[in-house]
Amino acid sequence: MTPRPKVYHIIGSGRRHVAAASELVTRGTRVAVELDPDIVHSKGIFVEIDPSKLRKLDEEGLLFGYPERVDRRQPAPRRRHYQAEPARTPGRRATDLNRRA
């Protein structure tokens, strides 16, 4: 049995970023990593990555580095960006003050 290539990358674990080693999986032209089950608490989770960003870390081609965060989940934002509401039309009291007689 040949050893499967490993990819060292960054993954979110709670509110922290953690370095992890995941297995590299290729199917045709698509490249993905199988996330470490100890970190994501589930087996068989694959995330597709950009193959042009993979960097070789050894001569045999079994260790790679990926410079970006790899994760399937989107964390909840710390701040929510609210948009301003449209300007209100003048109410009854505002129109009562503007008498044109």
TATA-V708010 format. One record per residue. N is the residue number from 0. RES is the residue in one small letter. PHI is phi in radians with two decimals (* if undefined). PSI is psi in radians with two decimals (* if undefined). OMEGA is omega in degrees with one decimal (NA if undefined). Layout:
N | RES | PHI | PSI | OMEGA
N | RES | PHI | PSI | OMEGA
//
This chain:
0 | m | * | 2.25 | 179.7
1 | t | -1.48 | 2.50 | 178.4
2 | p | -1.21 | 2.48 | 179.4
3 | r | -1.46 | 2.52 | 178.7
4 | p | -1.11 | 2.53 | 178.5
5 | k | -1.92 | 2.58 | 177.1
6 | v | -2.16 | 2.17 | 174.3
7 | y | -1.62 | 2.22 | -175.0
8 | h | -2.63 | -3.13 | 178.7
9 | i | -1.92 | 2.41 | 179.5
10 | i | -2.40 | 2.64 | 177.6
11 | g | -1.47 | 2.30 | 176.4
12 | s | -2.29 | 1.74 | -173.5
13 | g | 1.23 | -2.20 | 177.2
14 | r | -1.71 | 0.11 | -177.7
15 | r | -1.91 | 2.79 | 169.2
16 | h | -1.81 | 2.34 | -174.4
17 | v | -2.20 | 2.46 | 173.0
18 | a | -1.39 | 2.37 | -177.5
19 | a | -2.44 | 2.74 | 174.4
20 | a | -2.01 | 2.11 | -178.5
21 | s | -2.15 | 2.82 | -179.8
22 | e | -1.44 | 2.41 | 178.5
23 | l | -1.53 | 2.30 | -178.7
24 | v | -2.20 | 2.28 | 176.8
25 | t | -2.14 | 2.38 | 174.1
26 | r | -2.37 | 1.79 | -176.7
27 | g | 1.19 | -2.15 | 179.1
28 | t | -1.65 | -0.10 | -178.7
29 | r | -1.53 | 2.43 | 179.3
30 | v | -2.15 | 2.33 | -179.6
31 | a | -2.48 | 2.93 | 173.2
32 | v | -2.10 | 2.50 | 172.8
33 | e | -1.62 | 2.00 | -173.5
34 | l | -1.14 | 2.59 | -178.5
35 | d | -1.11 | 2.11 | -176.8
36 | p | -1.13 | -0.41 | 179.1
37 | d | -1.20 | -0.49 | -177.8
38 | i | -1.56 | -0.77 | -176.3
39 | v | -1.60 | -0.06 | 176.8
40 | h | 1.03 | 0.61 | 177.5
41 | s | -2.84 | 2.59 | -179.3
42 | k | -1.74 | 2.67 | 173.4
43 | g | 1.32 | 0.58 | 177.7
44 | i | -1.76 | 2.07 | -177.9
45 | f | -1.93 | 2.42 | 176.3
46 | v | -2.22 | 2.19 | 179.7
47 | e | -1.30 | 2.41 | -179.6
48 | i | -2.18 | 2.91 | 179.0
49 | d | -1.45 | 2.00 | -176.2
50 | p | -1.17 | -0.37 | -179.5
51 | s | -1.26 | -0.30 | -178.7
52 | k | -1.61 | -0.12 | 178.0
53 | l | -1.19 | 2.40 | 179.0
54 | r | -2.11 | 2.28 | 177.8
55 | k | -1.25 | 2.39 | 179.0
56 | l | -1.94 | -0.17 | 178.0
57 | d | -2.48 | 3.00 | -176.5
58 | e | -1.34 | -0.53 | -176.7
59 | e | -1.33 | -0.30 | -178.7
60 | g | 1.42 | 0.49 | 179.0
61 | l | -1.84 | -0.21 | 178.9
62 | l | -2.14 | 2.26 | -179.9
63 | f | -2.27 | 2.74 | 173.5
64 | g | -2.08 | 2.51 | 177.5
65 | y | -2.17 | 2.10 | -169.1
66 | p | -1.34 | -0.19 | -175.5
67 | e | -1.92 | 2.90 | 178.1
68 | r | -1.26 | 2.33 | 179.6
69 | v | -2.00 | 2.07 | 179.5
70 | d | -2.81 | 2.60 | 179.5
71 | r | -1.64 | -0.29 | -175.8
72 | r | -1.77 | 2.58 | 174.4
73 | q | -1.82 | 2.08 | -179.7
74 | p | -1.22 | 2.69 | 177.7
75 | a | -1.22 | 2.37 | -179.7
76 | p | -1.15 | 2.58 | 178.2
77 | r | -1.24 | -0.63 | 179.3
78 | r | -2.13 | 2.49 | 175.1
79 | r | -1.76 | 2.40 | -179.6
80 | h | -1.70 | 1.88 | 179.1
81 | y | -1.61 | 2.44 | 177.1
82 | q | -1.60 | 2.59 | 178.6
83 | a | -1.18 | 2.49 | 178.3
84 | e | -1.31 | 2.73 | 177.7
85 | p | -1.12 | 2.68 | -178.7
86 | a | -1.09 | 2.41 | -179.6
87 | r | -1.40 | 2.67 | 173.3
88 | t | -1.38 | 2.66 | -179.2
89 | p | -1.10 | 2.37 | -179.6
90 | g | -1.39 | -3.01 | -175.7
91 | r | -1.11 | -0.75 | -177.8
92 | r | -1.18 | -0.62 | 178.9
93 | a | -1.17 | -0.64 | 179.6
94 | t | -1.32 | -0.47 | 178.4
95 | d | -1.19 | -0.53 | -178.3
96 | l | -1.32 | -0.42 | -178.3
97 | n | -1.65 | 1.32 | -178.6
98 | r | -1.58 | 2.32 | 175.9
99 | r | -2.10 | 1.66 | -178.8
100 | a | -2.19 | * | NA
//
